[in-house]
Amino acid sequence: MGLLERFRPSVEEAWRPPAIGVCRCETHIEDLLEVLIPRVDGEGDVEVAKLVTSGALATVPALERMYLPGLVVNERRGPFHWRVLHQRKLDGLFSPYSVPSLDDVLFIQPHVHRVLWLADRTELALGAPDLCIRGVQATVVRALMNPRIRGTAALR
């Protein structure tokens, strides 16, 4: 290696979503379709299968690693590999005032490296390169199953 070789910009290999069977997912969405998630207001439960068919768990890969600018300082956050486009269809399943919040609970799920809300809290960006699309959906469902995200804080 030449002296100046280390200063050349490195080219990152393009990320591709892992296929089922090659992924490191603990569960896939098919394993959770019959699970019931309680609503925040106590008005019954929602079946995961209905969330899937309604588009509440619409998940798309970021074909190129997605980096986002920081809100307070000029920093680059990422990479993010997945976007969950729930478009407010999950709002009744978690409280925006809960501690921990949904993104906190998602962050502690296995193989999730980073989580960030986007687009006025209607979209989640996840840095989870080892999860397949069905594993990402299952990860969101497991986070929604946490009863602590349905609590409310004293201040609103």
SELUM-61367 format. One record per residue (C-alpha): z, y, x; chain; residue in one letter. Coordinates in nm, 4 decimals, padded with zeros to 6 digits. Layout:
+----------+----------+----------+----+----+
!       up !    north !     east ! ch ! aa !
+----------+----------+----------+----+----+
!        Z !        Y !        X !  A !  a !
...
+----------+----------+----------+----+----+
//
This chain:
+----------+----------+----------+----+----+
!       up !    north !     east ! ch ! aa !
+----------+----------+----------+----+----+
!  00.0000 !  00.0000 !  00.0000 !  A !  m !
! -00.1013 !  00.3356 !  00.1369 !  A !  g !
!  00.1342 !  00.6258 !  00.1702 !  A !  l !
! -00.0125 !  00.8148 ! -00.1265 !  A !  l !
! -00.0573 !  00.5058 ! -00.3443 !  A !  e !
!  00.2837 !  00.5495 ! -00.5045 !  A !  r !
!  00.1902 !  00.8982 ! -00.6275 !  A !  f !
! -00.1084 !  00.7832 ! -00.8294 !  A !  r !
! -00.0444 !  00.7893 ! -01.2012 !  A !  p !
!  00.0232 !  00.4442 ! -01.3326 !  A !  s !
! -00.1723 !  00.3183 ! -01.6291 !  A !  v !
!  00.0472 !  00.1534 ! -01.8887 !  A !  e !
! -00.0883 ! -00.1625 ! -02.0400 !  A !  e !
! -00.1749 ! -00.1110 ! -02.4054 !  A !  a !
!  00.0921 ! -00.2543 ! -02.6345 !  A !  w !
! -00.0203 ! -00.5050 ! -02.8929 !  A !  r !
!  00.2004 ! -00.6264 ! -03.1774 !  A !  p !
!  00.3274 ! -00.9761 ! -03.1021 !  A !  p !
!  00.2038 ! -01.2546 ! -03.3261 !  A !  a !
!  00.4401 ! -01.4646 ! -03.5333 !  A !  i !
!  00.5697 ! -01.7429 ! -03.3141 !  A !  g !
!  00.5280 ! -01.5359 ! -02.9984 !  A !  v !
!  00.7690 ! -01.2667 ! -03.1220 !  A !  c !
!  01.1425 ! -01.2625 ! -03.0554 !  A !  r !
!  01.2420 ! -01.2064 ! -03.4188 !  A !  c !
!  01.5567 ! -01.3723 ! -03.5463 !  A !  e !
!  01.4252 ! -01.3754 ! -03.9042 !  A !  t !
!  01.1097 ! -01.2784 ! -04.0888 !  A !  h !
!  01.0784 ! -01.1096 ! -04.4251 !  A !  i !
!  00.9808 ! -01.4397 ! -04.5928 !  A !  e !
!  01.3331 ! -01.5678 ! -04.5264 !  A !  d !
!  01.4896 ! -01.2756 ! -04.7169 !  A !  l !
!  01.2686 ! -01.2347 ! -05.0261 !  A !  l !
!  01.5379 ! -01.3542 ! -05.2668 !  A !  e !
!  01.8149 ! -01.1372 ! -05.1205 !  A !  v !
!  01.9629 ! -00.8736 ! -05.3520 !  A !  l !
!  02.0539 ! -00.5309 ! -05.2152 !  A !  i !
!  02.2983 ! -00.3226 ! -05.4219 !  A !  p !
!  02.2092 !  00.0325 ! -05.5187 !  A !  r !
!  02.4273 !  00.3213 ! -05.4013 !  A !  v !
!  02.5006 !  00.4310 ! -05.7580 !  A !  d !
!  02.6204 !  00.0823 ! -05.8563 !  A !  g !
!  02.3439 !  00.0466 ! -06.1160 !  A !  e !
!  02.2450 ! -00.3080 ! -06.0249 !  A !  g !
!  02.0641 ! -00.4667 ! -05.7347 !  A !  d !
!  01.7111 ! -00.4645 ! -05.5981 !  A !  v !
!  01.5430 ! -00.7852 ! -05.4896 !  A !  e !
!  01.3766 ! -00.7708 ! -05.1479 !  A !  v !
!  01.0578 ! -00.9188 ! -05.2950 !  A !  a !
!  01.0295 ! -00.6074 ! -05.5169 !  A !  k !
!  01.0708 ! -00.3831 ! -05.2127 !  A !  l !
!  00.7861 ! -00.5649 ! -05.0410 !  A !  v !
!  00.5509 ! -00.5504 ! -05.3412 !  A !  t !
!  00.6319 ! -00.1849 ! -05.4165 !  A !  s !
!  00.5413 ! -00.0744 ! -05.0646 !  A !  g !
!  00.8948 !  00.0351 ! -04.9772 !  A !  a !
!  00.8764 ! -00.1714 ! -04.6584 !  A !  l !
!  00.5229 ! -00.0681 ! -04.5606 !  A !  a !
!  00.5146 ! -00.1187 ! -04.1851 !  A !  t !
!  00.2350 ! -00.0251 ! -03.9480 !  A !  v !
!  00.2125 ! -00.0604 ! -03.5717 !  A !  p !
!  00.1609 !  00.2433 ! -03.3552 !  A !  a !
! -00.1572 !  00.1250 ! -03.1834 !  A !  l !
! -00.0792 !  00.3353 ! -02.8813 !  A !  e !
!  00.2791 !  00.3768 ! -02.7763 !  A !  r !
!  00.4015 !  00.6710 ! -02.9762 !  A !  m !
!  00.6061 !  00.9374 ! -02.8012 !  A !  y !
!  00.7656 !  01.2232 ! -02.9923 !  A !  l !
!  00.8927 !  01.5599 ! -02.8715 !  A !  p !
!  01.2664 !  01.6247 ! -02.8878 !  A !  g !
!  01.3943 !  01.8604 ! -03.1537 !  A !  l !
!  01.6411 !  02.0590 ! -02.9417 !  A !  v !
!  01.5166 !  02.0336 ! -02.5854 !  A !  v !
!  01.1718 !  01.9800 ! -02.4463 !  A !  n !
!  01.1937 !  01.6065 ! -02.3893 !  A !  e !
!  00.9708 !  01.3190 ! -02.4790 !  A !  r !
!  01.1269 !  01.0401 ! -02.6869 !  A !  r !
!  00.9857 !  00.6936 ! -02.7041 !  A !  g !
!  00.7997 !  00.4758 ! -02.6874 !  A !  p !
!  00.7997 !  00.3827 ! -03.0537 !  A !  f !
!  00.6019 !  00.0760 ! -03.1549 !  A !  h !
!  00.6398 !  00.0612 ! -03.5344 !  A !  w !
!  00.6453 !  00.3002 ! -03.8292 !  A !  r !
!  00.8123 !  00.2095 ! -04.1585 !  A !  v !
!  00.6562 !  00.4282 ! -04.4287 !  A !  l !
!  00.8980 !  00.3969 ! -04.7175 !  A !  h !
!  00.8052 !  00.7313 ! -04.8844 !  A !  q !
!  01.1506 !  00.7662 ! -05.0453 !  A !  r !
!  01.1314 !  00.4212 ! -05.2108 !  A !  k !
!  01.4453 !  00.3094 ! -05.0241 !  A !  l !
!  01.6530 !  00.6177 ! -05.1064 !  A !  d !
!  01.8687 !  00.4517 ! -05.3730 !  A !  g !
!  01.9756 !  00.1781 ! -05.1314 !  A !  l !
!  02.1562 !  00.3916 ! -04.8726 !  A !  f !
!  02.3521 !  00.7147 ! -04.8801 !  A !  s !
!  02.2309 !  01.0034 ! -04.6643 !  A !  p !
!  02.6001 !  01.0908 ! -04.6177 !  A !  y !
!  02.7169 !  00.7512 ! -04.4972 !  A !  s !
!  02.8716 !  00.6919 ! -04.1590 !  A !  v !
!  02.7034 !  00.5010 ! -04.0034 !  A !  p !
!  02.3607 !  00.6117 ! -04.1205 !  A !  s !
!  02.0648 !  00.3806 ! -04.1769 !  A !  l !
!  01.9115 !  00.4665 ! -03.8402 !  A !  d !
!  02.2445 !  00.3869 ! -03.6666 !  A !  d !
!  02.2572 !  00.0442 ! -03.8310 !  A !  v !
!  01.8922 ! -00.0197 ! -03.7442 !  A !  l !
!  01.9577 !  00.0733 ! -03.3814 !  A !  f !
!  02.2171 ! -00.2019 ! -03.3391 !  A !  i !
!  01.9868 ! -00.4736 ! -03.4754 !  A !  q !
!  01.8638 ! -00.7275 ! -03.2171 !  A !  p !
!  01.5556 ! -00.6228 ! -03.0152 !  A !  h !
!  01.5496 ! -00.2655 ! -03.1519 !  A !  v !
!  01.5577 ! -00.0167 ! -02.8633 !  A !  h !
!  01.5277 !  00.3151 ! -03.0473 !  A !  r !
!  01.5030 !  00.4566 ! -03.4000 !  A !  v !
!  01.4067 !  00.8027 ! -03.5184 !  A !  l !
!  01.3504 !  00.9557 ! -03.8620 !  A !  w !
!  01.0135 !  01.1252 ! -03.9111 !  A !  l !
!  00.8374 !  01.3273 ! -04.1803 !  A !  a !
!  01.1328 !  01.4652 ! -04.3717 !  A !  d !
!  01.3164 !  01.1275 ! -04.3669 !  A !  r !
!  01.0376 !  00.9418 ! -04.5470 !  A !  t !
!  00.9315 !  00.7490 ! -04.2385 !  A !  e !
!  01.1142 !  00.5635 ! -03.9624 !  A !  l !
!  00.9849 !  00.5132 ! -03.6099 !  A !  a !
!  01.1174 !  00.2039 ! -03.4305 !  A !  l !
!  01.0936 !  00.1141 ! -03.0659 !  A !  g !
!  01.0877 ! -00.2638 ! -03.0953 !  A !  a !
!  00.8077 ! -00.4089 ! -02.8810 !  A !  p !
!  00.9194 ! -00.7718 ! -02.9172 !  A !  d !
!  00.9227 ! -00.7804 ! -03.2993 !  A !  l !
!  00.6273 ! -00.8730 ! -03.5185 !  A !  c !
!  00.5488 ! -00.6839 ! -03.8397 !  A !  i !
!  00.7402 ! -00.9326 ! -04.0573 !  A !  r !
!  01.0347 ! -00.9200 ! -03.8191 !  A !  g !
!  01.0469 ! -00.5398 ! -03.8402 !  A !  v !
!  01.0591 ! -00.5616 ! -04.2194 !  A !  q !
!  01.3391 ! -00.8199 ! -04.1977 !  A !  a !
!  01.5275 ! -00.5940 ! -03.9567 !  A !  t !
!  01.5124 ! -00.3057 ! -04.2060 !  A !  v !
!  01.6345 ! -00.5376 ! -04.4835 !  A !  v !
!  01.9254 ! -00.6612 ! -04.2696 !  A !  r !
!  02.0226 ! -00.2985 ! -04.2062 !  A !  a !
!  02.0037 ! -00.2228 ! -04.5793 !  A !  l !
!  02.2337 ! -00.5192 ! -04.6474 !  A !  m !
!  02.5137 ! -00.3483 ! -04.4504 !  A !  n !
!  02.7627 ! -00.2207 ! -04.7121 !  A !  p !
!  02.8760 !  00.0675 ! -04.4894 !  A !  r !
!  02.5496 !  00.2592 ! -04.5429 !  A !  i !
!  02.6275 !  00.2954 ! -04.9121 !  A !  r !
!  02.9485 !  00.4962 ! -04.8493 !  A !  g !
!  02.9599 !  00.8717 ! -04.8876 !  A !  t !
!  03.1169 !  01.1319 ! -04.6655 !  A !  a !
!  03.3580 !  01.3909 ! -04.7988 !  A !  a !
!  03.1227 !  01.6781 ! -04.7156 !  A !  l !
!  02.7880 !  01.7176 ! -04.8870 !  A !  r !
+----------+----------+----------+----+----+
//
